Amino acid sequence: MWVVSASGCRWLGAGGSLAVAVGGYAAGALPVVGGAPLWAPRATGTETAGAVLAALGLTLLVAAWWRYGVLLARGTAGGALGTLAAWAGPLLLAPPLHSADVYSYIAQGAMVLEGHDVYGAGPSVLGPGELGADAAASVGGNWTDTPAPYGPVFLLVAEAVVKLTGGAVVPAVLLLRLVAVGALALTVWAVRGFGRGDGALWLAVLNPLFLVHVVGGAHNDGLMIGLMLGGVLLAVRGRWVLGSALVGCAVMVKSPAAVALLFIAVVVARRSTPVKGLLLPPAVAGAVAAAASLLAGTGFGWLGTQSVAGAIHTPLSLTSDLGLALGTLAADDPAPVKGVVQQLGLLAAAAVIAALAWRAYRGRIDPVLGLGYGLVALVVLSPMVQPWYLLWGTAVVAAVAWRSRGGQVLAVVSAALVYETQPAGHTPWYGFAAAGAVLALGLLWLRRERRPAAAVPLPSGARDHRAAGAPE
């Protein structure tokens, strides 16, 4: 049947993406003010119809993506870049989807421009006459008074967006989405550089979780991933100074990218000396961080705001859920117990990352694959987890081992998590139910049918690069 062919998957997914975008005009994360006429809030009935249309479209997109991955693994499909354009295109002009975080970005950029301390206050400090005030009115309740957890590189980007658009909500959102598309292009370049072909792109960027949250939601995680993965690719190719600088820029978007420096250190240490590996890549990245902090004029306040997100409880955080449960049972105030469990989770994540780095140094696992698994461990054990955080490690694993068992499991989890949030950014109980059902079905499918494997060439210039964990 044509519909299950590669061409059929391309257009089925494009239709699904279009339905997600059209549904978003009624049920997306629409601005409270400043979005008229197209992005104005809708009546309840229209919003419900839009949500249903978006859910159906999302299901078509997930189904087309999964089938396309099977065809890629069998060697009967290609043209991933054309498919990516067909699936991402409909989302470009849609309102923010599945999250209102983009309004925080605009408000924080306006705070920098207006002279507010973005690391000392939240978007609520913006007055009615100031730039970004309309965006601040649409910021989610948890973030209204929360200082920015982002680094100065991203704040420079946000400030430039506000300056170019005058803080008008719709143009600012669309310009930030253009930044997300640039991040998508950077990620595509980096993933293709590792030489794993269209299949790697399938898991990394054709992934509905990436399309919905990086393109549709304009999350800055896409920029972090693109810079980080590009830096790692350069380091693997022997250009570790430029690679470390690029990762330093990624850290100055979101701090979890710092994990990549450890594995760049492993690459350098294996080719030179352990001292050079341990000292020089962090030194280069540190110089970039210092320069960015001074250039942005925001100072080094980002060092003190990296834990603010942990104060917000997200149900996907296993350590927060466990800590809250234990704290409720053990004391009247669960907060202290919850805090201890969260810290233990971070220590466990650090131990896993250190063990993976040691294995990579000993040649038992590919350093890039170790980085991918380390980032996944960090997400699983973090005090705050959002669905799109899984993309940090998934994109890295995809670049070198998309056909490994780990890559397949990440694909299943990605397909499940895309259902967790609704187009408006809410997380209702039925979102978790849908995600659980997809997860169970996907794991059952993996148990019954493993995708075929074939040899894939190593990327050029990767002298110590081995795709450990990828079936050859």
C-alpha positions as a Markdown table, in Angstrom:
| # | Residue | x | y | z |
|---|---|---|---|---|
| 1 | Met | 0.0 | 0.0 | 0.0 |
| 2 | Trp | 1.2 | 3.5 | -0.9 |
| 3 | Val | 0.4 | 4.9 | 2.6 |
| 4 | Val | 3.0 | 2.6 | 4.2 |
| 5 | Ser | 5.7 | 3.4 | 1.7 |
| 6 | Ala | 8.4 | 6.0 | 2.3 |
| 7 | Ser | 6.5 | 8.5 | 0.1 |
| 8 | Gly | 3.3 | 7.7 | 1.9 |
| 9 | Cys | 4.9 | 8.2 | 5.3 |
| 10 | Arg | 6.2 | 11.6 | 4.2 |
| 11 | Trp | 2.8 | 12.9 | 3.2 |
| 12 | Leu | 1.0 | 11.2 | 6.0 |
| 13 | Gly | 3.3 | 12.9 | 8.5 |
| 14 | Ala | 3.0 | 16.2 | 6.7 |
| 15 | Gly | -0.8 | 16.0 | 7.0 |
| 16 | Gly | -0.5 | 15.1 | 10.7 |
| 17 | Ser | 1.9 | 18.1 | 11.3 |
| 18 | Leu | -0.6 | 20.4 | 9.4 |
| 19 | Ala | -3.4 | 19.2 | 11.7 |
| 20 | Val | -1.3 | 19.9 | 14.8 |
| 21 | Ala | -0.6 | 23.4 | 13.5 |
| 22 | Val | -4.2 | 24.1 | 12.6 |
| 23 | Gly | -5.5 | 22.7 | 15.9 |
| 24 | Gly | -2.9 | 24.9 | 17.6 |
| 25 | Tyr | -4.7 | 28.1 | 16.4 |
| 26 | Ala | -7.6 | 27.1 | 18.6 |
| 27 | Ala | -5.9 | 25.1 | 21.4 |
| 28 | Gly | -2.3 | 26.1 | 21.4 |
| 29 | Ala | -0.5 | 28.1 | 24.1 |
| 30 | Leu | -2.1 | 31.3 | 22.9 |
| 31 | Pro | -1.0 | 34.7 | 24.4 |
| 32 | Val | -3.3 | 36.3 | 26.9 |
| 33 | Val | -2.8 | 39.7 | 25.2 |
| 34 | Gly | -1.1 | 40.7 | 22.0 |
| 35 | Gly | -2.1 | 37.8 | 19.8 |
| 36 | Ala | -5.1 | 39.2 | 17.9 |
| 37 | Pro | -6.5 | 38.4 | 15.5 |
| 38 | Leu | -5.1 | 34.9 | 14.6 |
| 39 | Trp | -3.7 | 34.0 | 18.0 |
| 40 | Ala | -6.5 | 35.3 | 20.1 |
| 41 | Pro | -8.0 | 32.9 | 22.8 |
| 42 | Arg | -11.0 | 30.9 | 21.4 |
| 43 | Ala | -14.3 | 29.9 | 22.8 |
| 44 | Thr | -14.4 | 26.6 | 24.8 |
| 45 | Gly | -16.1 | 24.6 | 22.0 |
| 46 | Thr | -13.6 | 25.8 | 19.4 |
| 47 | Glu | -10.7 | 25.1 | 21.7 |
| 48 | Thr | -11.9 | 21.6 | 22.3 |
| 49 | Ala | -12.3 | 20.9 | 18.6 |
| 50 | Gly | -8.8 | 22.3 | 18.0 |
| 51 | Ala | -7.4 | 20.0 | 20.7 |
| 52 | Val | -9.0 | 17.0 | 19.2 |
| 53 | Leu | -7.7 | 17.9 | 15.7 |
| 54 | Ala | -4.2 | 18.4 | 17.1 |
| 55 | Ala | -4.3 | 15.0 | 18.9 |
| 56 | Leu | -5.4 | 13.2 | 15.8 |
| 57 | Gly | -2.7 | 15.0 | 13.8 |
| 58 | Leu | -0.1 | 14.1 | 16.4 |
| 59 | Thr | -1.0 | 10.5 | 16.2 |
| 60 | Leu | -0.7 | 10.5 | 12.4 |
| 61 | Leu | 2.7 | 12.1 | 12.8 |
| 62 | Val | 3.9 | 9.5 | 15.3 |
| 63 | Ala | 2.6 | 6.6 | 13.2 |
| 64 | Ala | 4.2 | 8.0 | 10.0 |
| 65 | Trp | 7.5 | 8.5 | 11.9 |
| 66 | Trp | 7.6 | 5.0 | 13.3 |
| 67 | Arg | 6.8 | 3.4 | 10.0 |
| 68 | Tyr | 9.4 | 5.6 | 8.3 |
| 69 | Gly | 12.0 | 4.4 | 10.8 |
| 70 | Val | 11.2 | 0.8 | 10.1 |
| 71 | Leu | 11.7 | 1.4 | 6.4 |
| 72 | Leu | 15.0 | 3.2 | 7.0 |
| 73 | Ala | 16.3 | 0.3 | 9.1 |
| 74 | Arg | 15.4 | -2.0 | 6.3 |
| 75 | Gly | 17.2 | 0.1 | 3.7 |
| 76 | Thr | 14.1 | 0.8 | 1.7 |
| 77 | Ala | 13.7 | 4.5 | 2.4 |
| 78 | Gly | 15.7 | 7.7 | 2.1 |
| 79 | Gly | 15.3 | 11.4 | 1.6 |
| 80 | Ala | 15.2 | 12.3 | 5.3 |
| 81 | Leu | 15.9 | 15.9 | 4.6 |
| 82 | Gly | 12.9 | 16.2 | 2.3 |
| 83 | Thr | 10.7 | 14.5 | 4.9 |
| 84 | Leu | 12.0 | 16.8 | 7.6 |
| 85 | Ala | 11.0 | 19.8 | 5.5 |
| 86 | Ala | 7.5 | 18.4 | 4.9 |
| 87 | Trp | 7.0 | 17.6 | 8.6 |
| 88 | Ala | 8.5 | 20.8 | 10.1 |
| 89 | Gly | 7.1 | 23.2 | 7.5 |
| 90 | Pro | 3.5 | 23.4 | 8.8 |
| 91 | Leu | 4.6 | 24.2 | 12.3 |
| 92 | Leu | 6.6 | 27.3 | 11.4 |
| 93 | Leu | 3.7 | 29.8 | 11.5 |
| 94 | Ala | 1.7 | 28.1 | 14.2 |
| 95 | Pro | 1.2 | 29.7 | 17.6 |
| 96 | Pro | 3.4 | 28.2 | 20.4 |
| 97 | Leu | 2.6 | 24.5 | 20.9 |
| 98 | His | 2.6 | 22.3 | 24.0 |
| 99 | Ser | 4.4 | 25.0 | 26.1 |
| 100 | Ala | 4.2 | 28.7 | 27.0 |
| 101 | Asp | 8.0 | 28.9 | 27.7 |
| 102 | Val | 8.6 | 31.1 | 24.7 |
| 103 | Tyr | 6.8 | 33.9 | 26.4 |
| 104 | Ser | 9.3 | 33.6 | 29.3 |
| 105 | Tyr | 12.2 | 33.9 | 26.8 |
| 106 | Ile | 10.7 | 37.1 | 25.3 |
| 107 | Ala | 10.1 | 38.6 | 28.8 |
| 108 | Gln | 13.6 | 37.8 | 29.9 |
| 109 | Gly | 15.1 | 39.4 | 26.8 |
| 110 | Ala | 13.0 | 42.5 | 27.5 |
| 111 | Met | 14.2 | 42.5 | 31.2 |
| 112 | Val | 17.8 | 42.6 | 30.0 |
| 113 | Leu | 16.9 | 45.4 | 27.5 |
| 114 | Glu | 15.0 | 47.4 | 30.2 |
| 115 | Gly | 17.9 | 47.1 | 32.7 |
| 116 | His | 16.2 | 44.6 | 35.2 |
| 117 | Asp | 18.3 | 41.9 | 36.9 |
| 118 | Val | 17.2 | 38.8 | 35.0 |
| 119 | Tyr | 18.9 | 36.6 | 37.6 |
| 120 | Gly | 17.4 | 38.3 | 40.6 |
| 121 | Ala | 13.7 | 38.6 | 39.6 |
| 122 | Gly | 11.1 | 37.1 | 37.3 |
| 123 | Pro | 9.1 | 38.5 | 34.4 |
| 124 | Ser | 6.5 | 40.0 | 36.8 |
| 125 | Val | 8.8 | 43.0 | 37.3 |
| 126 | Leu | 8.0 | 44.3 | 33.8 |
| 127 | Gly | 5.6 | 47.2 | 34.1 |
| 128 | Pro | 2.7 | 47.9 | 31.7 |
| 129 | Gly | 4.7 | 50.4 | 29.7 |
| 130 | Glu | 7.8 | 48.3 | 29.3 |
| 131 | Leu | 8.9 | 46.1 | 26.4 |
| 132 | Gly | 7.8 | 42.5 | 26.9 |
| 133 | Ala | 4.9 | 43.3 | 29.2 |
| 134 | Asp | 2.5 | 41.5 | 26.9 |
| 135 | Ala | 4.7 | 38.5 | 26.8 |
| 136 | Ala | 5.1 | 38.6 | 30.6 |
| 137 | Ala | 1.3 | 38.4 | 31.0 |
| 138 | Ser | 1.3 | 35.0 | 29.2 |
| 139 | Val | 4.1 | 33.5 | 31.2 |
| 140 | Gly | 3.0 | 30.4 | 33.1 |
| 141 | Gly | 2.3 | 30.8 | 36.8 |
| 142 | Asn | 5.3 | 28.8 | 38.0 |
| 143 | Trp | 7.7 | 31.1 | 36.1 |
| 144 | Thr | 6.3 | 34.5 | 36.7 |
| 145 | Asp | 8.5 | 35.3 | 39.7 |
| 146 | Thr | 11.3 | 32.8 | 38.8 |
| 147 | Pro | 14.8 | 34.2 | 37.8 |
| 148 | Ala | 16.1 | 33.0 | 34.5 |
| 149 | Pro | 18.0 | 29.7 | 34.7 |
| 150 | Tyr | 19.5 | 30.3 | 31.2 |
| 151 | Gly | 23.0 | 31.5 | 30.4 |
| 152 | Pro | 24.0 | 34.9 | 28.9 |
| 153 | Val | 24.4 | 33.5 | 25.3 |
| 154 | Phe | 20.7 | 32.8 | 25.2 |
| 155 | Leu | 19.8 | 36.0 | 26.9 |
| 156 | Leu | 21.8 | 37.9 | 24.2 |
| 157 | Val | 19.6 | 36.1 | 21.6 |
| 158 | Ala | 16.4 | 36.9 | 23.4 |
| 159 | Glu | 17.4 | 40.5 | 23.9 |
| 160 | Ala | 18.2 | 40.8 | 20.1 |
| 161 | Val | 14.7 | 39.4 | 19.3 |
| 162 | Val | 13.0 | 41.9 | 21.6 |
| 163 | Lys | 15.0 | 44.7 | 20.1 |
| 164 | Leu | 14.2 | 43.7 | 16.5 |
| 165 | Thr | 10.5 | 43.2 | 17.2 |
| 166 | Gly | 9.8 | 45.9 | 19.8 |
| 167 | Gly | 8.6 | 43.2 | 22.1 |
| 168 | Ala | 5.4 | 42.5 | 20.0 |
| 169 | Val | 4.3 | 39.0 | 20.9 |
| 170 | Val | 3.6 | 37.4 | 17.6 |
| 171 | Pro | 6.7 | 38.7 | 15.7 |
| 172 | Ala | 8.9 | 37.9 | 18.7 |
| 173 | Val | 7.6 | 34.3 | 18.8 |
| 174 | Leu | 8.1 | 33.8 | 15.1 |
| 175 | Leu | 11.6 | 35.2 | 15.3 |
| 176 | Leu | 12.5 | 32.9 | 18.2 |
| 177 | Arg | 11.0 | 30.0 | 16.1 |
| 178 | Leu | 13.4 | 31.1 | 13.3 |
| 179 | Val | 16.2 | 30.7 | 15.9 |
| 180 | Ala | 14.8 | 27.2 | 16.6 |
| 181 | Val | 14.9 | 26.4 | 12.9 |
| 182 | Gly | 18.6 | 27.5 | 12.9 |
| 183 | Ala | 19.2 | 25.2 | 15.8 |
| 184 | Leu | 17.5 | 22.4 | 13.9 |
| 185 | Ala | 19.8 | 23.0 | 10.9 |
| 186 | Leu | 22.9 | 23.0 | 13.2 |
| 187 | Thr | 21.7 | 19.7 | 14.7 |
| 188 | Val | 21.2 | 18.2 | 11.3 |
| 189 | Trp | 24.7 | 19.2 | 10.3 |
| 190 | Ala | 26.2 | 17.7 | 13.4 |
| 191 | Val | 24.2 | 14.5 | 13.2 |
| 192 | Arg | 25.1 | 14.0 | 9.6 |
| 193 | Gly | 28.7 | 14.6 | 10.4 |
| 194 | Phe | 28.9 | 11.4 | 12.4 |
| 195 | Gly | 28.0 | 9.5 | 9.2 |
| 196 | Arg | 25.1 | 7.4 | 10.4 |
| 197 | Gly | 22.9 | 8.5 | 7.5 |
| 198 | Asp | 19.2 | 9.2 | 7.4 |
| 199 | Gly | 18.4 | 6.8 | 10.3 |
| 200 | Ala | 20.3 | 9.1 | 12.7 |
| 201 | Leu | 18.3 | 12.0 | 11.5 |
| 202 | Trp | 15.1 | 10.0 | 12.0 |
| 203 | Leu | 15.7 | 9.5 | 15.7 |
| 204 | Ala | 17.3 | 12.9 | 16.3 |
| 205 | Val | 15.3 | 15.5 | 14.5 |
| 206 | Leu | 12.4 | 13.8 | 12.7 |
| 207 | Asn | 11.4 | 12.7 | 16.1 |
| 208 | Pro | 7.9 | 14.1 | 16.9 |
| 209 | Leu | 9.2 | 15.1 | 20.3 |
| 210 | Phe | 11.8 | 17.3 | 18.6 |
| 211 | Leu | 9.4 | 18.7 | 16.0 |
| 212 | Val | 6.7 | 19.5 | 18.5 |
| 213 | His | 8.8 | 21.0 | 21.3 |
| 214 | Val | 11.8 | 22.6 | 19.5 |
| 215 | Val | 10.0 | 23.8 | 16.3 |
| 216 | Gly | 6.5 | 24.1 | 17.6 |
| 217 | Gly | 7.4 | 25.2 | 21.1 |
| 218 | Ala | 10.5 | 27.1 | 20.2 |
| 219 | His | 12.3 | 25.7 | 23.2 |
| 220 | Asn | 15.9 | 26.8 | 23.6 |
| 221 | Asp | 16.9 | 23.1 | 24.3 |
| 222 | Gly | 17.2 | 22.9 | 20.5 |
| 223 | Leu | 19.9 | 25.5 | 20.4 |
| 224 | Met | 21.7 | 23.9 | 23.3 |
| 225 | Ile | 21.7 | 20.5 | 21.5 |
| 226 | Gly | 22.9 | 21.9 | 18.2 |
| 227 | Leu | 25.8 | 23.8 | 19.8 |
| 228 | Met | 26.7 | 20.9 | 22.0 |
| 229 | Leu | 26.6 | 18.2 | 19.4 |
| 230 | Gly | 28.4 | 20.4 | 16.9 |
| 231 | Gly | 31.2 | 21.0 | 19.4 |
| 232 | Val | 31.5 | 17.3 | 20.1 |
| 233 | Leu | 31.7 | 16.5 | 16.4 |
| 234 | Leu | 34.5 | 19.0 | 16.0 |
| 235 | Ala | 36.3 | 17.5 | 19.0 |
| 236 | Val | 36.0 | 14.0 | 17.6 |
| 237 | Arg | 37.5 | 15.3 | 14.3 |
| 238 | Gly | 40.5 | 16.7 | 16.2 |
| 239 | Arg | 39.4 | 20.3 | 16.4 |
| 240 | Trp | 38.9 | 20.2 | 20.1 |
| 241 | Val | 39.6 | 23.9 | 20.9 |
| 242 | Leu | 36.8 | 25.1 | 18.6 |
| 243 | Gly | 34.7 | 22.2 | 19.8 |
| 244 | Ser | 35.2 | 23.1 | 23.4 |
| 245 | Ala | 34.3 | 26.8 | 22.6 |
| 246 | Leu | 31.1 | 25.7 | 20.9 |
| 247 | Val | 30.2 | 23.6 | 23.9 |
| 248 | Gly | 30.9 | 26.6 | 26.1 |
| 249 | Cys | 28.3 | 28.5 | 24.1 |
| 250 | Ala | 25.9 | 25.6 | 24.6 |
| 251 | Val | 26.5 | 25.8 | 28.4 |
| 252 | Met | 25.7 | 29.5 | 28.2 |
| 253 | Val | 22.3 | 28.5 | 26.8 |
| 254 | Lys | 21.5 | 25.7 | 29.3 |
| 255 | Ser | 24.0 | 24.3 | 31.8 |
| 256 | Pro | 23.4 | 20.5 | 31.2 |
| 257 | Ala | 25.6 | 20.8 | 28.1 |
| 258 | Ala | 28.6 | 21.0 | 30.5 |
| 259 | Val | 28.5 | 17.2 | 30.6 |
| 260 | Ala | 29.8 | 17.2 | 27.1 |
| 261 | Leu | 33.1 | 18.8 | 28.3 |
| 262 | Leu | 33.9 | 15.7 | 30.3 |
| 263 | Phe | 33.6 | 13.5 | 27.2 |
| 264 | Ile | 35.6 | 15.9 | 25.1 |
| 265 | Ala | 38.2 | 15.7 | 27.8 |
| 266 | Val | 38.1 | 11.9 | 27.3 |
| 267 | Val | 38.6 | 12.3 | 23.5 |
| 268 | Val | 41.6 | 14.6 | 24.1 |
| 269 | Ala | 43.1 | 12.5 | 26.8 |
| 270 | Arg | 43.0 | 9.4 | 24.7 |
| 271 | Arg | 44.8 | 11.2 | 21.8 |
| 272 | Ser | 47.2 | 13.2 | 24.0 |
| 273 | Thr | 47.6 | 13.1 | 27.8 |
| 274 | Pro | 45.1 | 12.9 | 30.6 |
| 275 | Val | 46.3 | 16.3 | 32.0 |
| 276 | Lys | 45.7 | 18.0 | 28.7 |
| 277 | Gly | 42.3 | 16.4 | 28.4 |
| 278 | Leu | 41.2 | 17.3 | 32.0 |
| 279 | Leu | 42.5 | 20.9 | 32.0 |
| 280 | Leu | 42.3 | 22.4 | 28.5 |
| 281 | Pro | 38.8 | 21.8 | 27.2 |
| 282 | Pro | 37.1 | 23.1 | 30.5 |
| 283 | Ala | 39.5 | 26.1 | 30.4 |
| 284 | Val | 38.5 | 27.0 | 26.8 |
| 285 | Ala | 34.8 | 26.6 | 27.7 |
| 286 | Gly | 35.3 | 28.6 | 30.9 |
| 287 | Ala | 36.9 | 31.5 | 28.9 |
| 288 | Val | 33.9 | 31.5 | 26.5 |
| 289 | Ala | 31.5 | 31.5 | 29.5 |
| 290 | Ala | 33.3 | 34.5 | 31.1 |
| 291 | Ala | 33.4 | 36.4 | 27.8 |
| 292 | Ala | 29.7 | 35.8 | 27.2 |
| 293 | Ser | 28.8 | 36.9 | 30.8 |
| 294 | Leu | 30.7 | 40.1 | 30.4 |
| 295 | Leu | 29.5 | 40.8 | 26.8 |
| 296 | Ala | 25.8 | 40.3 | 27.8 |
| 297 | Gly | 26.1 | 42.7 | 30.7 |
| 298 | Thr | 24.2 | 40.3 | 32.9 |
| 299 | Gly | 27.2 | 39.3 | 35.0 |
| 300 | Phe | 27.7 | 35.9 | 36.6 |
| 301 | Gly | 24.3 | 35.6 | 38.2 |
| 302 | Trp | 23.5 | 32.5 | 36.2 |
| 303 | Leu | 25.8 | 30.6 | 38.5 |
| 304 | Gly | 23.3 | 31.1 | 41.3 |
| 305 | Thr | 20.1 | 30.3 | 39.4 |
| 306 | Gln | 20.8 | 26.8 | 38.2 |
| 307 | Ser | 18.8 | 25.2 | 41.0 |
| 308 | Val | 15.7 | 27.4 | 40.7 |
| 309 | Ala | 13.9 | 25.0 | 38.4 |
| 310 | Gly | 14.2 | 22.2 | 41.0 |
| 311 | Ala | 11.8 | 24.1 | 43.3 |
| 312 | Ile | 9.0 | 23.5 | 40.8 |
| 313 | His | 7.5 | 20.0 | 41.1 |
| 314 | Thr | 7.1 | 18.1 | 37.8 |
| 315 | Pro | 5.4 | 14.7 | 37.8 |
| 316 | Leu | 8.0 | 13.3 | 35.4 |
| 317 | Ser | 10.8 | 13.7 | 38.0 |
| 318 | Leu | 11.2 | 10.3 | 39.7 |
| 319 | Thr | 13.3 | 11.7 | 42.5 |
| 320 | Ser | 10.9 | 14.5 | 43.2 |
| 321 | Asp | 7.9 | 12.1 | 43.2 |
| 322 | Leu | 9.8 | 9.7 | 45.5 |
| 323 | Gly | 11.0 | 12.4 | 47.8 |
| 324 | Leu | 7.5 | 13.9 | 48.1 |
| 325 | Ala | 6.0 | 10.5 | 48.9 |
| 326 | Leu | 8.7 | 9.6 | 51.5 |
| 327 | Gly | 8.5 | 13.1 | 53.0 |
| 328 | Thr | 4.7 | 12.9 | 53.3 |
| 329 | Leu | 5.0 | 9.6 | 55.1 |
| 330 | Ala | 7.8 | 10.6 | 57.4 |
| 331 | Ala | 7.1 | 14.2 | 58.4 |
| 332 | Asp | 4.5 | 17.0 | 58.5 |
| 333 | Asp | 6.7 | 19.0 | 56.1 |
| 334 | Pro | 7.9 | 16.8 | 53.2 |
| 335 | Ala | 10.2 | 19.5 | 51.7 |
| 336 | Pro | 13.4 | 18.5 | 53.6 |
| 337 | Val | 13.1 | 14.8 | 52.8 |
| 338 | Lys | 12.2 | 15.7 | 49.2 |
| 339 | Gly | 15.3 | 17.9 | 48.9 |
| 340 | Val | 17.6 | 15.1 | 50.2 |
| 341 | Val | 16.2 | 12.6 | 47.7 |
| 342 | Gln | 16.6 | 15.1 | 44.9 |
| 343 | Gln | 20.3 | 15.7 | 45.9 |
| 344 | Leu | 20.9 | 11.9 | 46.1 |
| 345 | Gly | 19.4 | 11.6 | 42.6 |
| 346 | Leu | 21.9 | 14.2 | 41.3 |
| 347 | Leu | 24.8 | 12.4 | 43.0 |
| 348 | Ala | 23.7 | 9.2 | 41.4 |
| 349 | Ala | 23.5 | 10.9 | 38.0 |
| 350 | Ala | 27.0 | 12.2 | 38.6 |
| 351 | Ala | 28.3 | 8.8 | 39.5 |
| 352 | Val | 26.7 | 7.3 | 36.3 |
| 353 | Ile | 28.3 | 10.0 | 34.2 |
| 354 | Ala | 31.7 | 9.5 | 35.8 |
| 355 | Ala | 31.5 | 5.7 | 35.2 |
| 356 | Leu | 30.6 | 6.2 | 31.6 |
| 357 | Ala | 33.5 | 8.7 | 31.1 |
| 358 | Trp | 35.9 | 6.2 | 32.7 |
| 359 | Arg | 34.6 | 3.4 | 30.4 |
| 360 | Ala | 35.1 | 5.7 | 27.5 |
| 361 | Tyr | 38.6 | 6.5 | 28.5 |
| 362 | Arg | 39.4 | 2.8 | 28.8 |
| 363 | Gly | 38.0 | 2.2 | 25.3 |
| 364 | Arg | 35.0 | 0.2 | 26.5 |
| 365 | Ile | 32.4 | 2.5 | 25.1 |
| 366 | Asp | 32.3 | 5.2 | 22.5 |
| 367 | Pro | 32.8 | 8.6 | 24.1 |
| 368 | Val | 29.9 | 10.1 | 22.2 |
| 369 | Leu | 27.6 | 7.2 | 23.1 |
| 370 | Gly | 28.7 | 7.6 | 26.7 |
| 371 | Leu | 27.7 | 11.3 | 26.6 |
| 372 | Gly | 24.3 | 10.4 | 25.2 |
| 373 | Tyr | 23.6 | 7.8 | 27.9 |
| 374 | Gly | 25.0 | 10.2 | 30.6 |
| 375 | Leu | 22.6 | 12.9 | 29.6 |
| 376 | Val | 19.7 | 10.5 | 29.7 |
| 377 | Ala | 20.8 | 9.4 | 33.2 |
| 378 | Leu | 20.9 | 13.1 | 34.2 |
| 379 | Val | 17.4 | 13.7 | 33.0 |
| 380 | Val | 16.0 | 10.5 | 34.6 |
| 381 | Leu | 17.5 | 11.5 | 38.0 |
| 382 | Ser | 17.0 | 15.3 | 37.9 |
| 383 | Pro | 14.7 | 17.1 | 40.4 |
| 384 | Met | 12.8 | 18.7 | 37.5 |
| 385 | Val | 12.0 | 16.9 | 34.2 |
| 386 | Gln | 10.1 | 18.1 | 31.2 |
| 387 | Pro | 9.3 | 15.8 | 28.2 |
| 388 | Trp | 11.6 | 17.6 | 25.8 |
| 389 | Tyr | 14.6 | 17.1 | 28.2 |
| 390 | Leu | 14.9 | 13.6 | 26.8 |
| 391 | Leu | 16.1 | 15.1 | 23.6 |
| 392 | Trp | 19.4 | 16.1 | 25.2 |
| 393 | Gly | 20.6 | 12.5 | 25.2 |
| 394 | Thr | 18.5 | 11.2 | 22.4 |
| 395 | Ala | 20.0 | 13.4 | 19.8 |
| 396 | Val | 23.5 | 12.4 | 20.9 |
| 397 | Val | 22.7 | 8.6 | 20.9 |
| 398 | Ala | 21.0 | 9.0 | 17.5 |
| 399 | Ala | 24.2 | 10.5 | 16.0 |
| 400 | Val | 26.2 | 7.3 | 16.7 |
| 401 | Ala | 23.9 | 4.4 | 17.6 |
| 402 | Trp | 20.4 | 5.0 | 16.4 |
| 403 | Arg | 19.9 | 1.3 | 15.7 |
| 404 | Ser | 21.2 | 0.1 | 19.0 |
| 405 | Arg | 18.8 | -1.3 | 21.6 |
| 406 | Gly | 19.2 | 1.9 | 23.6 |
| 407 | Gly | 18.3 | 4.0 | 20.6 |
| 408 | Gln | 15.1 | 1.9 | 20.1 |
| 409 | Val | 14.1 | 2.4 | 23.7 |
| 410 | Leu | 14.6 | 6.1 | 23.4 |
| 411 | Ala | 12.5 | 6.1 | 20.3 |
| 412 | Val | 9.6 | 4.4 | 22.2 |
| 413 | Val | 9.9 | 6.8 | 25.1 |
| 414 | Ser | 10.0 | 9.8 | 22.7 |
| 415 | Ala | 6.8 | 8.6 | 21.1 |
| 416 | Ala | 5.2 | 8.3 | 24.5 |
| 417 | Leu | 6.3 | 11.6 | 26.0 |
| 418 | Val | 5.0 | 13.6 | 23.0 |
| 419 | Tyr | 1.5 | 12.9 | 24.4 |
| 420 | Glu | 2.2 | 14.0 | 27.9 |
| 421 | Thr | 1.5 | 17.7 | 27.4 |
| 422 | Gln | -1.5 | 19.2 | 25.6 |
| 423 | Pro | -1.2 | 21.9 | 22.8 |
| 424 | Ala | -1.9 | 24.6 | 25.4 |
| 425 | Gly | 0.9 | 23.3 | 27.6 |
| 426 | His | -1.2 | 21.7 | 30.3 |
| 427 | Thr | -0.5 | 18.2 | 31.6 |
| 428 | Pro | -3.9 | 16.6 | 32.4 |
| 429 | Trp | -4.3 | 13.1 | 33.7 |
| 430 | Tyr | -5.3 | 11.7 | 30.3 |
| 431 | Gly | -2.0 | 13.0 | 28.9 |
| 432 | Phe | -0.2 | 10.7 | 31.3 |
| 433 | Ala | -2.6 | 7.8 | 30.5 |
| 434 | Ala | -2.0 | 8.2 | 26.7 |
| 435 | Ala | 1.8 | 8.4 | 27.2 |
| 436 | Gly | 1.6 | 5.2 | 29.4 |
| 437 | Ala | -0.4 | 3.4 | 26.8 |
| 438 | Val | 2.0 | 4.3 | 24.0 |
| 439 | Leu | 5.0 | 3.4 | 26.1 |
| 440 | Ala | 3.5 | -0.1 | 26.9 |
| 441 | Leu | 2.6 | -0.7 | 23.2 |
| 442 | Gly | 6.0 | 0.4 | 22.1 |
| 443 | Leu | 8.0 | -1.7 | 24.5 |
| 444 | Leu | 5.8 | -4.7 | 23.6 |
| 445 | Trp | 6.6 | -4.1 | 19.9 |
| 446 | Leu | 10.3 | -3.9 | 20.7 |
| 447 | Arg | 10.2 | -7.2 | 22.6 |
| 448 | Arg | 8.5 | -9.0 | 19.6 |
| 449 | Glu | 10.4 | -7.4 | 16.7 |
| 450 | Arg | 13.9 | -6.1 | 16.6 |
| 451 | Arg | 14.8 | -3.9 | 13.6 |
| 452 | Pro | 17.3 | -5.3 | 11.2 |
| 453 | Ala | 20.9 | -4.1 | 11.4 |
| 454 | Ala | 23.5 | -3.3 | 8.7 |
| 455 | Ala | 27.0 | -2.0 | 8.7 |
| 456 | Val | 27.4 | 1.8 | 8.8 |
| 457 | Pro | 30.6 | 3.7 | 8.0 |
| 458 | Leu | 32.5 | 5.6 | 10.6 |
| 459 | Pro | 32.6 | 9.4 | 10.2 |
| 460 | Ser | 35.7 | 10.8 | 8.6 |
| 461 | Gly | 38.4 | 12.2 | 10.9 |
| 462 | Ala | 37.1 | 10.1 | 13.9 |
| 463 | Arg | 40.3 | 8.3 | 14.7 |
| 464 | Asp | 39.2 | 7.0 | 18.1 |
| 465 | His | 35.5 | 7.0 | 17.3 |
| 466 | Arg | 33.8 | 3.6 | 17.7 |
| 467 | Ala | 30.1 | 3.2 | 17.6 |
| 468 | Ala | 30.0 | 1.0 | 20.7 |
| 469 | Gly | 26.5 | -0.3 | 21.3 |
| 470 | Ala | 25.4 | 0.1 | 17.6 |
| 471 | Pro | 24.8 | -3.1 | 15.8 |
| 472 | Glu | 27.2 | -3.5 | 12.9 |
